[in-house]
Amino acid sequence: MASKTININLKIWRQKNANSKGSMETYKLDNVSTDSSFLEMLDQLNEQLVNERKEPIAFDHDCREGICGMCSLYINGEAHGPDRAVTTCQLHMRKFKDGETIYVEPWRAKAFPVIKDLVVDRSAFDRIQQAGGFVSVNTSGRTMDANAIPIGKAEADKAFEAATCIGCGACVASCKNASAMLFVSAKVSQLALLPQGQVEAQQRVLNMVKQMDEEGFGNCTNTGACAVECPKEISLENIARMNREYLKAMVSAE
């Protein structure tokens, strides 16, 4: 059976570099297979632009399997587009109608400055992790295999669920305050729940929250949009856990 095709109109943010003033530009793209992913559609558009001797649209991508978190696009007013628990590379064109106009923008946050077109600088997330996302390594020669440390299933499951965060930034893009609390709390939780992460637990949460604030992310006001748009369905429970960890660390530091 042949794939269905649709014709679409695209309004896409174009910006030459971080210092340029960007604007929305309109494109028409015909014969888009509904079986193609959103990124494959952009590939098709770029082929059309190259054939017309125009500059292709810059957008981030890597694995295209919903793992790397690179495909950070704001589509029709939603992070990763009109679907749930998917990244942009997992969003298929069957979610759109023939003749529809689709708006595509980069993440909008002070801490995620636009580099070019749809590409933003998310290195703020890297710096937050570097501020405290590590565990001590025993190099005494008598190191214990991690698998030999007993961990309760409930704690292991929660740590694993927190660790599924891919750092795509959808939580920041969805939040009216551009808060990074869901991301930071997931990174704090995945280590705070495991015995290997207890040595630096207090200093870790203090350092990561401090770095988050320095990067210019907004505050959390419990709207919950971050969890709704998160492609890995990271729970708001992690934010509550991080707040508890932070308060304990603050009390101990006094």
C-alpha positions in Angstrom: 0.0 0.0 0.0 1.4 3.4 -1.0 2.1 5.9 1.7 -0.2 8.9 1.9 1.4 12.3 1.1 0.4 15.7 2.2 1.2 19.3 1.2 2.1 21.6 4.0 3.0 25.2 4.6 5.9 25.9 7.0 6.7 29.1 9.0 10.2 28.6 10.3 12.4 30.8 12.4 15.5 31.9 10.5 18.5 33.6 12.2 21.9 33.9 10.7 23.8 33.9 14.0 23.5 34.7 17.7 23.9 38.4 17.1 21.4 38.7 14.2 17.8 39.6 14.4 15.7 36.6 13.3 12.3 36.3 11.7 9.8 33.8 10.5 10.0 32.7 6.9 7.4 30.9 4.9 8.0 27.7 2.8 5.7 25.4 0.9 6.5 21.7 0.7 4.6 19.2 -1.4 4.4 15.4 -1.4 5.5 14.8 2.2 5.0 11.2 3.2 2.9 10.8 6.3 5.2 8.0 7.3 8.2 10.3 7.5 9.4 11.8 10.7 9.4 15.5 11.3 13.2 15.6 10.8 12.9 13.7 7.6 10.4 16.3 6.5 13.0 19.0 7.3 15.6 17.0 5.3 13.2 17.1 2.3 12.7 20.8 2.7 16.5 21.4 2.8 17.0 19.3 -0.3 14.4 21.6 -2.0 16.2 24.7 -0.7 19.6 23.4 -1.9 18.1 22.7 -5.4 16.8 26.3 -5.4 20.3 27.5 -4.5 19.1 28.8 -1.1 20.7 28.2 2.3 19.3 25.2 4.1 17.8 25.4 7.5 20.1 24.6 10.5 18.6 22.2 13.0 20.1 19.9 15.6 19.9 16.1 15.3 22.0 13.0 16.0 20.7 9.5 16.7 17.2 10.1 15.5 16.1 7.3 17.9 14.7 9.4 20.8 17.8 9.0 22.9 20.3 11.9 22.3 17.9 14.8 23.0 19.4 16.9 20.2 16.2 17.5 18.2 14.9 20.4 20.2 12.1 22.1 18.2 9.1 24.1 19.3 6.3 23.0 16.9 2.9 24.7 16.8 3.5 26.1 20.3 4.5 22.7 21.8 7.9 21.3 22.7 8.6 18.4 20.3 5.2 19.0 18.7 1.6 17.7 19.0 2.3 14.3 20.6 3.3 13.0 24.0 6.3 11.0 25.2 8.2 11.6 22.0 11.1 13.6 20.7 10.9 15.6 17.5 12.6 12.7 15.6 9.9 10.4 16.8 7.1 12.7 15.7 5.6 11.6 12.4 3.9 13.7 9.7 0.7 11.7 10.1 0.0 14.1 13.1 -0.5 16.9 10.6 -3.2 17.6 8.0 -3.0 18.2 4.3 -2.7 22.0 3.7 -1.9 22.7 7.4 0.5 25.5 8.3 3.1 24.4 10.8 5.1 26.8 12.9 8.7 25.8 13.9 10.8 27.7 16.3 13.9 27.1 18.5 13.7 26.8 22.3 12.9 30.2 23.8 14.9 30.7 27.0 17.6 33.1 28.1 19.8 30.3 29.1 19.4 28.7 25.7 20.7 31.4 23.3 20.0 30.8 19.6 23.2 29.8 17.6 21.6 29.7 14.2 18.1 29.1 12.9 16.6 26.3 15.0 19.9 25.5 16.8 20.3 26.7 20.4 23.2 26.5 22.9 22.3 24.1 25.6 25.7 23.9 27.2 24.2 25.4 30.4 22.9 21.8 31.1 26.4 20.5 30.7 27.7 23.0 33.2 25.0 22.1 35.7 26.0 18.5 35.5 29.7 19.3 35.8 28.9 21.3 38.9 27.9 18.2 40.8 26.9 15.2 38.7 29.6 12.8 39.8 30.3 10.1 42.4 33.5 9.3 44.3 35.8 6.7 42.8 37.6 4.5 45.2 41.1 3.9 43.8 42.5 2.1 46.8 42.8 -1.2 44.9 40.0 -2.7 47.0 37.1 -1.3 44.9 33.8 -3.0 45.1 31.9 -4.0 42.0 28.8 -1.8 41.7 26.6 -4.8 41.0 27.7 -6.2 44.4 26.0 -3.4 46.3 22.5 -4.3 47.3 19.9 -1.8 46.3 16.1 -2.0 46.9 14.1 -2.5 43.8 11.8 0.5 44.5 14.9 2.8 44.8 16.6 1.3 41.8 13.5 1.7 39.7 13.1 5.4 40.7 16.8 6.0 40.0 16.5 4.4 36.6 13.4 6.4 35.8 15.2 9.7 36.7 18.2 8.6 34.7 16.2 8.3 31.5 16.3 12.1 31.2 18.0 12.9 27.9 18.6 16.6 28.6 16.7 17.8 25.6 15.4 21.0 27.3 11.7 20.5 26.5 11.0 21.1 30.2 12.7 24.6 30.0 10.9 25.4 26.7 7.5 24.4 28.1 7.8 26.3 31.3 6.5 29.9 31.5 9.4 30.7 33.7 12.0 28.8 31.6 12.8 26.7 34.7 15.3 23.8 34.6 14.0 22.3 37.8 12.8 19.0 36.2 16.1 18.4 34.5 18.2 19.3 37.5 16.0 17.3 39.8 16.3 14.2 37.6 20.1 14.4 37.6 20.1 14.9 41.4 17.6 12.1 42.0 19.4 9.5 39.9 22.4 9.8 42.2 20.7 10.7 45.4 18.7 7.4 45.3 21.7 5.2 45.0 24.3 4.3 47.7 27.2 5.2 45.4 25.9 8.8 45.3 25.7 9.4 49.0 29.2 10.7 49.6 28.8 13.9 47.7 25.0 14.1 48.1 24.8 17.4 50.0 27.5 19.2 48.1 26.1 18.0 44.8 22.6 19.4 45.2 24.0 22.7 46.5 26.4 23.1 43.6 23.9 22.0 40.9 21.1 24.4 42.2 23.7 27.2 42.5 24.8 26.6 38.9 21.3 26.4 37.7 20.5 29.9 39.1 23.8 31.3 37.7 22.8 30.1 34.2 19.7 32.3 34.3 16.9 29.7 34.4 13.7 30.8 36.0 12.0 29.5 39.2 9.6 26.7 39.4 5.9 27.6 40.2 4.5 24.1 40.0 2.6 24.6 36.8 3.5 21.1 35.6 3.9 21.9 31.9 7.5 20.5 32.1 6.3 17.0 33.0 3.5 17.0 30.4 5.9 17.8 27.6 8.8 15.7 28.7 9.5 13.0 26.1 10.7 10.6 28.8 7.9 11.4 31.2 10.1 12.5 34.1 7.9 12.8 37.2 7.4 16.0 39.2 8.2 13.8 42.2 11.9 14.4 41.4 11.5 18.1 42.0 10.0 17.4 45.4 12.9 15.1 46.1 15.5 17.7 45.1 13.8 20.3 47.3 14.1 17.9 50.3 17.7 17.2 49.4 18.5 20.9 49.1 16.8 21.8 52.4 18.7 19.0 54.2 22.0 20.2 52.7 21.3 23.8 53.6 20.6 22.9 57.3 23.7 20.7 57.5 25.8 23.5 56.0 24.8 26.0 58.6 
